Amino acid sequence: MLGINFSSRKDGNCGDFLLFLKQQTKTRFVVKWIHDFPFDGCGPCSYECTHGSCPKKDGFAELTAWLDREEAYVFVIPVYNGNLPSAFYRMLERLSPRLHEEAEERRFWKKVRILLIGNPGHGLERSSGILKELFRNAGQVPGIITFSSTDYGMKSTRDRLIEEKEVRKKLMKAAEEEEQEGMPQGT
């Protein structure tokens, strides 16, 4: 299983969640930071990717090699000022030639489970809705679990959510469900 931290901070809440899941699961669990694979979004180009290969030579090839190797993915994604991180959108943009085929799109989103960290009233609902739509467009049940620092009286950039017992319980439940049947189908 591949866990990807989409935060700008390598060692923040997203990183904490992945390290905790790695400790809780008995199966192989590889943790990567999206910024370990430096890559740009699409362009400028002439859509070479649709009939050959992308002219860009960057870290994206290494990321796709990891995605191809693993049977399941856990994406831990923060919400920034009401938005999903640009690295997530860049990844989707670069994957678009692959995901253009329906079967491949279904296969990809079937492998994905998302832990979304944000706060109600500050974009969590909107970001969750965008992600759910991506799953539904691929004919998949959304696999999203949300976490909000305000639920625990914490600040998302200052406090460590992993220190909260209820957060660890929610993550342990996710790890147990993953061990039994593949990551949970959202709560």
C-alpha positions as CSV (number, residue, x, y, z in Angstrom):
1,M,0.0,0.0,0.0
2,L,1.2,3.5,-0.8
3,G,0.5,6.4,1.4
4,I,1.0,9.9,0.0
5,N,1.2,13.1,2.0
6,F,-0.1,16.0,-0.1
7,S,0.8,18.6,2.5
8,S,3.4,21.3,2.0
9,R,4.7,20.2,5.4
10,K,6.4,16.9,5.4
11,D,6.1,16.4,9.2
12,G,2.7,17.9,9.9
13,N,-0.7,16.3,10.6
14,C,-0.8,14.5,7.2
15,G,2.6,13.0,7.8
16,D,1.6,12.0,11.3
17,F,-1.5,10.2,10.0
18,L,0.5,8.2,7.5
19,L,3.2,7.2,10.0
20,F,0.5,6.1,12.5
21,L,-1.3,4.1,9.8
22,K,2.1,2.5,8.8
23,Q,2.6,1.4,12.4
24,Q,-1.0,0.1,12.7
25,T,-1.1,-2.0,9.6
26,K,0.4,-5.5,9.2
27,T,0.7,-5.2,5.5
28,R,3.4,-3.4,3.6
29,F,2.8,0.3,3.8
30,V,5.1,2.7,2.0
31,V,4.9,6.4,3.0
32,K,5.9,9.1,0.5
33,W,5.6,12.9,0.4
34,I,4.2,14.3,-2.9
35,H,7.1,16.8,-3.0
36,D,9.6,13.8,-3.1
37,F,8.5,13.7,-6.8
38,P,9.0,17.3,-8.1
39,F,6.8,17.7,-11.2
40,D,5.0,20.5,-12.9
41,G,1.5,20.6,-14.2
42,C,0.7,20.1,-17.9
43,G,2.0,22.5,-20.6
44,P,3.3,24.1,-22.5
45,C,2.9,21.3,-25.1
46,S,0.9,20.0,-28.0
47,Y,-0.8,17.2,-26.2
48,E,2.0,14.7,-27.0
49,C,0.8,12.6,-24.1
50,T,-2.4,11.6,-26.0
51,H,-0.5,9.9,-28.8
52,G,2.9,9.1,-27.3
53,S,4.5,10.3,-24.2
54,C,4.8,13.5,-22.2
55,P,7.7,15.7,-23.2
56,K,8.4,16.6,-19.6
57,K,11.2,14.8,-17.8
58,D,10.7,15.3,-14.1
59,G,9.7,13.4,-11.0
60,F,6.3,12.4,-12.3
61,A,7.6,9.2,-13.9
62,E,8.8,8.0,-10.5
63,L,5.5,8.8,-8.9
64,T,3.6,6.8,-11.6
65,A,6.0,3.9,-11.1
66,W,5.0,3.9,-7.4
67,L,1.3,4.1,-8.3
68,D,1.7,1.2,-10.8
69,R,3.5,-0.9,-8.2
70,E,1.0,-0.6,-5.4
71,E,-2.5,-2.2,-5.1
72,A,-4.0,0.5,-3.0
73,Y,-3.3,4.2,-2.1
74,V,-4.0,6.4,0.9
75,F,-3.9,10.0,0.1
76,V,-3.8,12.3,3.1
77,I,-4.8,15.7,1.9
78,P,-5.1,19.0,3.8
79,V,-7.5,21.8,2.8
80,Y,-5.7,25.2,2.3
81,N,-7.9,28.3,2.5
82,G,-10.8,26.3,1.3
83,N,-8.9,24.6,-1.5
84,L,-7.3,21.2,-2.2
85,P,-3.5,21.5,-2.6
86,S,-2.1,22.4,-6.0
87,A,0.1,19.3,-6.0
88,F,-3.1,17.1,-6.0
89,Y,-4.5,19.0,-9.0
90,R,-1.1,18.8,-10.8
91,M,-1.1,15.0,-10.2
92,L,-4.6,14.6,-11.6
93,E,-3.7,16.9,-14.6
94,R,-0.6,14.8,-15.5
95,L,-2.6,11.5,-15.0
96,S,-5.4,12.7,-17.3
97,P,-4.1,10.9,-20.4
98,R,-4.3,7.7,-18.4
99,L,-7.5,8.4,-16.7
100,H,-9.2,9.4,-20.0
101,E,-10.0,5.7,-20.5
102,E,-13.0,4.8,-18.4
103,A,-11.6,1.4,-17.3
104,E,-8.4,3.0,-16.1
105,E,-10.2,5.8,-14.3
106,R,-12.4,3.2,-12.5
107,R,-9.4,1.2,-11.6
108,F,-7.5,4.2,-10.2
109,W,-10.3,5.6,-8.0
110,K,-11.1,2.1,-6.8
111,K,-7.6,1.9,-5.3
112,V,-7.8,5.4,-3.7
113,R,-8.8,6.2,-0.1
114,I,-8.6,9.7,1.2
115,L,-8.1,11.2,4.6
116,L,-9.1,14.8,4.3
117,I,-8.0,17.3,7.0
118,G,-9.8,20.6,7.1
119,N,-12.5,22.6,9.0
120,P,-16.2,23.0,8.5
121,G,-17.0,26.5,7.2
122,H,-13.4,26.8,5.9
123,G,-13.7,24.7,2.7
124,L,-13.9,21.1,4.2
125,E,-17.4,20.6,2.8
126,R,-16.5,22.0,-0.6
127,S,-13.3,20.0,-0.9
128,S,-15.0,16.9,0.2
129,G,-17.7,17.4,-2.4
130,I,-15.1,17.9,-5.2
131,L,-13.4,14.6,-4.1
132,K,-16.7,12.7,-3.9
133,E,-17.5,13.9,-7.4
134,L,-14.2,12.5,-8.7
135,F,-15.0,9.1,-7.2
136,R,-18.6,9.2,-8.5
137,N,-17.6,10.2,-12.0
138,A,-15.4,7.1,-12.1
139,G,-18.4,4.9,-10.9
140,Q,-16.8,4.4,-7.5
141,V,-18.1,4.8,-3.9
142,P,-16.3,7.8,-2.3
143,G,-13.6,6.5,0.0
144,I,-13.1,9.7,2.1
145,I,-12.7,10.1,5.9
146,T,-12.7,13.7,7.1
147,F,-10.9,15.1,10.1
148,S,-11.4,18.6,11.6
149,S,-9.1,20.2,14.2
150,T,-12.0,22.3,15.4
151,D,-13.8,19.1,16.5
152,Y,-11.1,18.7,19.1
153,G,-10.5,22.3,20.0
154,M,-7.3,22.4,18.1
155,K,-5.6,24.6,15.4
156,S,-4.7,22.6,12.3
157,T,-1.3,24.2,11.7
158,R,-0.2,24.6,15.3
159,D,-1.5,21.5,17.0
160,R,-0.8,17.8,16.4
161,L,-4.2,16.0,15.7
162,I,-2.5,12.6,16.3
163,E,-2.2,13.5,20.0
164,E,-6.0,13.4,20.3
165,K,-7.2,9.9,21.4
166,E,-10.4,10.1,19.2
167,V,-8.3,10.8,16.1
168,R,-6.1,7.8,16.8
169,K,-9.2,5.7,17.3
170,K,-10.7,6.8,14.0
171,L,-7.4,6.1,12.3
172,M,-7.1,2.7,14.0
173,K,-10.6,1.8,12.8
174,A,-9.5,2.8,9.3
175,A,-6.4,0.6,9.5
176,E,-8.5,-2.4,10.8
177,E,-11.0,-2.0,8.0
178,E,-8.1,-1.7,5.5
179,E,-6.7,-5.0,6.8
180,Q,-10.0,-6.7,6.4
181,E,-11.3,-5.5,3.1
182,G,-9.2,-2.6,1.6
183,M,-9.4,0.9,3.0
184,P,-12.8,2.0,4.4
185,Q,-15.5,3.5,2.1
186,G,-15.7,6.8,4.0
187,T,-17.2,8.2,7.2
